[in-house]
Amino acid sequence: MEAQEKSFSGIKLTGFQALLIILLFAVLAVFTILLSKVWSIILGVICIFCIVFMFPGFMIIEPNNSRVLTFFGRYAGTILKNGFYWVNPLYLKAKVTLRILNLDIEPIKVNDKVGNPVMIGAVVVWRVKDTYKASFDISGNVRDFVKIQSDAALRQVAGMYAYDTNETTDKVTLRSDESGEVTKRLEEELNSRLAIAGIEIVEARINYLAYASEIASVMLRRQQADAIISARERIVEGAVSMVHLALEKLQKENVVELDEERKAAMVSNLLVVLCADESAQPVVNTGTLYQ
């Protein structure tokens, strides 16, 4: 049967009750020692020993913190309620925080779905859900365990998606995740890996994404080329629409009659003017239309 977290059911006093008992022992010790008799001195020494024995049993539990108690290697339970307490000093009291913690995963180099090397980093927000598992089911520091597993989960999820839509026909990529699928997959992967340690993932998201340095310049030129092509397509589309509108207006309002050859020349000139990178230099024709 798998062991689970349980509440501490042993003797537990409030700290103020224990202080009152210590005060009574102190008064009794002073009184018996002042009697200056053998039996009273022995009783006074016993009271002093009890006082010294009781002092290590005090503990203060702050909000969203806990104490995991073990008695000679046996798990005795967890105290979750905050306050000032006293328990048997022979119990070992390990502090386990239940507060929400952040982990910033430094950018790591991975290969995306299509094999491109990318640098990817993430932020993981987590907390301890089960103090027993966090204390006894893993070896070492809990934060180190979360860091290593988060690194592994991020590598696996990054390999499931391409960096951008330029590389694949998939709608969801690492760069364009409007539906939140990548974030959801990362959280699920983290939860499956960290459940063994009693850890719950509150949130996980990618906070850094870029091509690796060895292909960054090439990909930048590719993106620039794609942007130029896209812009040219929009310019040509707009220019054709404007030329078409101009010809329709001239024909409809009978401004001038143009044969097919003149129309072709006009279309050519307008497209040159509208699609050029620089402003066109006008040439005034002082002759006839055909000169």
C-alpha positions in Angstrom: 0.0 0.0 0.0 1.4 3.4 -1.0 2.1 5.7 2.0 0.4 9.0 1.9 0.4 12.3 3.9 -1.5 12.1 7.2 -2.1 14.5 10.1 0.0 14.2 13.2 -2.0 12.4 15.9 0.6 12.3 18.7 0.7 14.5 21.8 0.8 18.2 20.7 0.5 21.1 23.1 0.2 24.8 22.3 3.5 26.6 23.0 2.0 28.6 25.8 0.8 25.5 27.6 4.3 24.1 27.4 5.8 27.3 28.7 3.4 27.2 31.7 4.6 23.6 32.4 8.3 24.7 32.2 7.5 27.6 34.5 6.0 25.2 37.1 9.1 22.9 36.8 11.3 26.0 37.3 9.4 27.0 40.5 9.5 23.5 41.8 13.2 23.2 41.1 14.0 26.4 42.9 11.8 25.4 45.9 13.2 21.9 46.3 16.9 23.0 45.9 16.3 25.7 48.6 15.2 22.9 51.0 18.9 21.7 51.0 18.0 18.1 51.5 19.2 15.1 49.5 15.9 14.1 48.1 14.9 17.7 47.4 18.1 18.4 45.5 17.6 15.2 43.4 14.1 16.3 42.7 15.3 19.8 41.7 17.9 18.3 39.4 15.2 16.2 37.8 13.0 19.3 37.2 16.0 21.1 35.6 16.5 18.1 33.3 12.9 18.2 32.3 13.1 21.9 31.5 16.2 21.3 29.4 14.5 18.3 27.7 11.4 20.3 26.8 13.0 23.3 25.2 13.8 21.7 21.8 10.2 20.7 21.4 9.0 24.2 20.6 8.2 25.1 17.0 6.4 28.0 15.1 4.6 27.1 11.9 4.0 30.1 9.7 1.0 30.3 7.2 1.4 28.0 4.2 4.2 26.1 5.9 4.2 22.6 7.5 6.3 20.3 9.7 6.9 16.7 8.8 7.5 14.7 12.0 9.5 11.4 12.2 10.2 9.3 15.3 13.4 7.3 15.0 12.9 6.9 11.2 9.2 6.3 11.3 6.8 8.8 9.7 4.5 10.2 12.4 2.5 12.7 10.5 2.4 16.3 9.2 1.3 19.4 11.0 -0.3 21.8 8.6 -2.1 24.2 10.9 -0.1 27.3 11.6 0.7 28.4 15.2 3.0 28.0 18.2 3.3 24.3 19.3 5.2 21.9 21.4 5.8 18.2 20.6 8.1 15.5 22.0 11.6 16.7 21.3 12.6 13.2 20.1 10.6 13.9 17.0 12.6 15.2 14.1 10.8 18.2 12.6 11.4 18.9 8.9 10.1 22.2 7.5 8.2 21.9 4.1 6.8 25.0 2.6 3.4 24.9 0.9 3.8 28.3 -0.7 3.7 28.9 -4.4 7.2 29.0 -5.9 8.7 30.1 -9.2 11.3 28.4 -11.3 13.0 30.2 -14.2 14.4 27.6 -16.6 17.3 29.2 -18.4 17.2 29.0 -22.3 18.3 25.6 -23.5 19.2 24.4 -27.0 16.8 21.8 -28.4 15.7 20.6 -31.9 12.1 21.4 -32.9 9.8 19.1 -34.8 11.6 19.7 -38.2 15.1 19.5 -36.7 15.9 23.2 -36.4 18.1 24.0 -33.4 16.2 26.6 -31.2 16.8 28.2 -27.8 13.8 27.9 -25.5 13.2 28.9 -21.9 10.2 28.7 -19.6 8.8 29.8 -16.3 7.2 27.1 -14.0 5.0 28.0 -11.0 4.7 25.1 -8.6 3.9 24.1 -5.0 4.0 21.1 -2.8 0.8 19.2 -2.7 1.8 16.1 -0.6 4.4 16.6 2.1 5.1 12.9 2.5 6.0 12.4 -1.2 8.1 15.6 -1.3 10.0 14.4 1.8 10.4 10.7 1.4 9.7 9.6 -2.2 12.6 11.6 -3.8 16.2 12.0 -2.9 17.8 15.4 -2.5 16.4 18.9 -2.7 12.9 19.3 -4.0 13.8 22.4 -6.0 16.6 20.6 -7.8 14.2 17.7 -8.7 11.7 20.2 -10.1 14.4 21.9 -12.1 15.7 18.7 -13.7 12.3 17.4 -14.5 11.2 20.7 -15.9 14.2 20.8 -18.2 13.4 17.3 -19.5 9.7 18.1 -20.0 10.5 21.3 -21.9 12.9 19.5 -24.2 10.2 16.8 -25.0 7.4 19.3 -25.6 9.7 21.5 -27.8 10.4 18.5 -30.0 6.7 18.0 -30.7 6.2 21.3 -32.5 7.9 23.3 -35.2 9.3 26.8 -34.5 7.1 28.6 -37.0 4.5 28.0 -39.7 7.2 28.6 -42.3 8.6 25.2 -41.5 5.4 23.2 -41.5 1.8 23.1 -42.4 0.7 22.6 -38.7 -1.5 25.4 -37.3 0.0 25.2 -33.9 3.7 26.0 -33.5 6.0 27.1 -30.7 5.8 30.7 -31.9 2.1 30.9 -32.7 0.2 29.2 -29.9 -3.0 31.2 -29.9 -5.1 28.2 -28.6 -2.7 27.6 -25.7 -2.0 24.0 -26.8 1.7 24.1 -26.3 1.3 25.6 -22.8 -1.3 23.0 -21.9 0.9 20.2 -23.2 3.8 21.5 -21.1 1.7 21.7 -18.0 0.4 18.1 -18.5 4.0 16.8 -19.1 5.2 18.5 -16.0 2.4 17.2 -13.8 2.9 13.7 -15.0 6.6 13.9 -14.1 6.3 15.7 -10.8 3.3 13.8 -9.4 5.6 11.2 -7.9 7.1 14.0 -5.7 3.7 15.3 -4.6 4.2 18.5 -6.5 1.4 20.4 -8.4 2.0 22.7 -11.3 0.1 25.9 -11.0 1.2 27.4 -14.3 3.9 26.8 -17.0 4.6 29.0 -19.9 7.4 29.6 -22.5 9.1 33.0 -21.8 12.0 32.8 -24.3 12.1 31.5 -27.9 14.7 32.1 -30.6 16.7 30.3 -33.2 20.1 29.0 -32.1 23.0 31.3 -33.0 24.3 29.0 -35.8 21.2 29.4 -37.9 19.8 32.7 -36.6 21.3 34.9 -39.3 20.1 32.5 -42.1 16.6 32.4 -40.6 16.6 36.2 -40.3 17.4 36.6 -43.9 14.6 34.1 -44.8 12.1 36.0 -42.7 13.2 39.3 -44.3 12.7 37.7 -47.7 9.3 36.4 -46.8 8.3 39.8 -45.5 9.5 41.5 -48.8 7.6 39.0 -50.9 4.5 39.5 -48.9 4.8 43.2 -49.1 5.4 43.1 -52.9 2.3 40.9 -53.3 0.2 43.5 -51.5 1.7 46.3 -53.5 1.1 44.6 -56.8 -2.5 43.7 -55.8 -3.2 47.3 -54.9 -1.6 48.6 -58.0 -3.6 46.3 -60.3 -6.8 47.4 -58.5 -5.9 51.1 -59.0 -5.1 50.7 -62.7 -8.3 48.8 -63.2 -10.3 51.5 -61.4 -8.5 54.2 -63.5 -9.3 52.5 -66.8 -13.0 52.0 -65.8 -13.3 55.7 -64.8 -11.7 57.0 -68.0 -14.0 54.8 -70.1 -17.2 55.5 -68.1 -16.8 59.3 -68.1 -15.5 59.5 -71.7 -12.4 61.5 -70.6 -10.3 60.1 -73.4 -10.5 57.3 -75.9 -7.6 54.9 -75.8 -6.9 52.1 -78.2 -5.5 48.8 -77.0 -1.9 49.8 -77.6 -2.3 53.1 -75.6 -4.1 51.2 -72.8 -1.2 48.8 -72.5 1.3 51.6 -72.4 -0.8 53.4 -69.7 -1.1 50.2 -67.7 2.7 49.7 -67.9 3.5 53.2 -66.8 1.0 53.1 -63.9 2.4 49.8 -62.7 5.9 51.2 -62.8 4.9 54.2 -60.9 2.8 52.4 -58.3 5.2 49.4 -57.7 8.5 51.3 -57.8 10.6 51.6 -54.6 11.3 55.3 -55.4 9.1 58.1 -56.5 8.8 58.3 -60.3 10.2 61.3 -62.2 7.4 62.7 -64.4 8.1 63.5 -68.1 5.8 66.1 -69.7 4.8 65.2 -73.2 4.4 68.5 -75.2 3.6 66.7 -78.4 0.6 64.7 -79.5 -0.7 61.5 -77.7 1.3 59.3 -80.2 4.6 61.2 -80.1 
